[in-house]
Amino acid sequence: MIEVERVDFISIPTRDIERAKSFYGETLGLPSHSWSPEDFETSNVTLELWEPEAQGEPFQPNRNGIALRVADVEAAVRKLGAGGAEVIGIRDSGVCHMGFVKDPDGNVLILHRRYAPFE
């Protein structure tokens, strides 16, 4: 058995690194590193852009989704939609509010806000 300490980064496949950098840096507003401009930081995990085709691997977008906690799901969905993301929809699970969008490469992002259910 190994002891996993934490998740350090998540790879996000792209076919166009500059377009992806613009989306994650400017549209989504995540800071990048000066030493690695393809890496974007959240408070707890790095999102790393990766061009699989440049390494001889087939491109396949992440369809499972990466959940990003935001303060206002509907406002975040509107902003990303205006910035070129494909809006899939918004739903309420009874435990959380979620907005689903696709980045320009088709990777699913889940804009998420957990709340206490009504009693």
C-alpha positions as CSV (number, residue, x, y, z in Angstrom):
1,M,0.0,0.0,0.0
2,I,1.1,3.6,-0.7
3,E,0.1,6.7,1.2
4,V,-1.2,9.4,-1.1
5,E,-0.7,12.7,0.5
6,R,-2.8,14.9,-1.8
7,V,-3.7,15.6,-5.4
8,D,-1.0,18.0,-6.8
9,F,-2.3,18.6,-10.3
10,I,-4.9,17.7,-12.9
11,S,-3.9,17.5,-16.6
12,I,-6.3,19.2,-19.0
13,P,-5.9,18.1,-22.6
14,T,-5.8,20.8,-25.3
15,R,-5.2,21.1,-29.0
16,D,-4.3,24.7,-28.8
17,I,-2.2,25.7,-25.8
18,E,-2.4,29.5,-26.5
19,R,-6.2,29.3,-26.7
20,A,-6.4,27.3,-23.5
21,K,-4.0,29.6,-21.7
22,S,-6.3,32.5,-22.6
23,F,-9.4,30.7,-21.5
24,Y,-8.0,29.5,-18.1
25,G,-6.0,32.7,-17.4
26,E,-8.2,35.4,-18.8
27,T,-11.8,34.1,-19.0
28,L,-11.7,31.9,-15.9
29,G,-9.3,34.2,-14.1
30,L,-6.8,31.7,-12.7
31,P,-3.3,32.9,-12.0
32,S,-0.5,31.1,-13.9
33,H,3.1,30.5,-12.8
34,S,6.0,32.6,-14.2
35,W,8.1,29.4,-14.3
36,S,5.3,27.3,-15.9
37,P,2.8,29.4,-17.9
38,E,0.8,26.3,-18.8
39,D,0.0,25.7,-15.1
40,F,-2.9,27.5,-13.5
41,E,-3.5,27.6,-9.7
42,T,-6.6,27.2,-7.6
43,S,-6.4,27.3,-3.8
44,N,-5.8,23.6,-3.6
45,V,-4.8,22.1,-6.9
46,T,-2.9,23.0,-10.1
47,L,-4.6,22.7,-13.5
48,E,-1.9,21.8,-16.0
49,L,-2.5,22.2,-19.7
50,W,-1.3,19.3,-21.8
51,E,-1.1,18.8,-25.6
52,P,-1.3,15.0,-26.0
53,E,-0.9,15.1,-29.8
54,A,2.5,16.8,-29.4
55,Q,3.6,13.6,-27.6
56,G,2.0,11.2,-30.0
57,E,-1.1,10.6,-28.0
58,P,-4.6,10.9,-29.3
59,F,-6.6,14.0,-28.1
60,Q,-9.6,13.2,-26.0
61,P,-11.4,15.9,-23.9
62,N,-12.1,15.2,-20.2
63,R,-15.9,14.5,-20.3
64,N,-16.0,13.5,-16.5
65,G,-15.7,17.1,-15.3
66,I,-13.5,19.0,-12.9
67,A,-15.6,20.7,-10.1
68,L,-14.5,24.2,-9.4
69,R,-16.1,25.8,-6.3
70,V,-17.4,29.3,-7.1
71,A,-19.4,31.9,-5.0
72,D,-22.2,32.3,-7.6
73,V,-22.9,29.4,-10.0
74,E,-25.3,31.3,-12.3
75,A,-23.0,34.3,-12.6
76,A,-20.0,32.1,-13.3
77,V,-21.9,30.2,-16.0
78,R,-23.0,33.4,-17.7
79,K,-19.4,34.8,-17.6
80,L,-17.9,31.7,-19.1
81,G,-20.6,31.4,-21.7
82,A,-19.9,35.0,-22.7
83,G,-16.2,34.1,-22.8
84,G,-16.6,31.2,-25.3
85,A,-17.5,28.2,-23.1
86,E,-20.3,26.0,-24.3
87,V,-23.0,26.1,-21.6
88,I,-24.4,22.6,-20.9
89,G,-26.8,23.6,-18.1
90,I,-27.5,24.3,-14.5
91,R,-29.0,22.0,-11.9
92,D,-29.6,21.8,-8.2
93,S,-29.0,18.4,-6.6
94,G,-30.6,19.2,-3.3
95,V,-27.2,19.4,-1.7
96,C,-25.4,21.7,-4.2
97,H,-25.9,24.0,-7.1
98,M,-24.0,23.1,-10.3
99,G,-23.4,24.7,-13.6
100,F,-21.9,22.6,-16.4
101,V,-19.8,24.1,-19.2
102,K,-17.2,22.9,-21.8
103,D,-14.0,24.8,-22.4
104,P,-12.9,25.5,-26.0
105,D,-11.4,22.0,-26.2
106,G,-14.6,20.2,-25.0
107,N,-13.3,19.6,-21.4
108,V,-16.2,19.6,-18.9
109,L,-16.0,22.0,-16.0
110,I,-18.5,21.9,-13.2
111,L,-19.0,25.2,-11.5
112,H,-20.1,24.1,-8.0
113,R,-21.5,25.5,-4.8
114,R,-22.4,23.2,-1.9
115,Y,-25.1,24.5,0.6
116,A,-26.9,23.2,3.6
117,P,-30.2,21.6,2.5
118,F,-33.5,23.0,3.8
119,E,-34.8,21.2,6.9
